[in-house]
């Protein structure tokens, strides 16, 4: 499908042959962000109405049954790595990106990264966890904190995919990036349910919350990112 979005012409960097990613989002980014935010809110309201037996609990339990094991081998290795990546170790990637943007003096990109990362992971996810207060599945295979809804790992994965796509990936390569990023988020969602750390609906809500927050802030920061790009 042909890309019909309006893009700012690519400007060369100091290296000459490298190019900054195109900053302007597509026109449909705002509606997509609002759909993600609204869907998160609706799942949250439905869960909060009956935290132990929301109307989709049957699907959650059926999915958890499919994730029953055996919990070893390659699946265990993949899920363990993703569990570490979504925990404290996952901060390494945003920090490395932050340092790179600081070195390049891309100040608005730095502000977008910090605002989005903190808003999605520290504000939205933690507020929802305490407001909804959903119990986790029994016997999780990893150490978990308070509140099952939403999945912080899924939210963090979706947030990181959008941030990297906005500040690092050139426009011509974004379609491939969104596809690869979507697969990564789906894999993270699977790992959280395979480890019995979350219900399936928790991971869906987490991915929607992370993506919605990141896309909404991308839309808000678009003029500043475009100005940064023109001045580079």
Secondary structure, 3 states (H helix, E strand, C coil): CCCCCCCCCCCECCCCCCECCCCCCCCCHHHHHHHHHHHHHHHHHHHHHCCCCCCCHHHHHHHHHHCCCCCCCHHHHHHHHHHHHHCHHHHHHHHHHHHHHHHCCCHHHHHHHHHHHHHHHHHHHHHHHHHHCCCCCCCCCCCCCCCCCCCHHHHHHHHHHHHHHHHCCCHHHHHHHHHHHHHHHHHHHHHHHHCCCCCHHHHHHHHHHHHHHHHHHHHHHHHHHHHHHHHC
